[in-house]
């Protein structure tokens, strides 16, 4: 009986992983939902890791790259989402450092998002200080640090001053 449950759990895990890469916690949760015993879950996880079907570090790096290319966020928001997926905080820190140091610059990502937001804010013809507050709030909700937001907002408004002389 125990062996049948192990085989059933393995098949569940393989099927679950065939759709997209998953974290160890996501696979464990799926197996618990399917009433696989704790001992079998542990053995299945060990087997998956041994055969490199499950690797939280690789999963994190790939997930971060995909996220930054498709729906970029600041480090804080990315960290939160990865913690929700059960990724170890050390892996999160190392992966964020690697992705931001090598491929993405937080400032540049924030500028890109801010410029996109400015297009919609300019259309509304809102007062300058209200626009600035809304832009600041937008970047804050996206998970950027205060220092990055302040620099981006100041730089964007400096650019718009030169483009639009009557903007104060």
Phi, psi and omega in degrees: 000315181298321180293321178297318180295320178299313180296318178297317179297319177300315180296320177299314182295315179300315180297317180298320180282342182288336180286316179193162178298147181226160174275164179302317181297321179297319179292316178302315180299316180299316181293323176296319178300330181268013176061039173274138183293156181302319180296317179291323177301313179302315181293323178294316179299316179300315179298315180296319178292318180300321180269010177060029171278341183225119181208103186298326180294311179296318178303314182297313179300314180294319180296317179298315180298315179298314182298317182291329179281330187254317178217077186295149178218169173282168183303318183299315180292319178297317179300316179299313181298321179290323176298322178296333178274001176083019180281138179299138184299329178292319177295319179300310182300310181299318182292317177299315179300316182295313182292317181287329180285324186267309192250330185230144176247126185302320179299312181296321178296316180296320178298315179302313179293322181293318180295322177297316179293323180300327179301312180287327179290323179294326180297331183278348180051053179270156177305149183306309184292329177290318178300316180298316179296318180293320177296317178300312180298321179301312181292327178295316179294336178278355173093021178273154180287157180303314181300315179296315181299313182301315181295315181297311182298315178298316180295318180297315182288332174294317177298315182291331176298317181289328180280326182235093186303330182277001176282125181243000000 
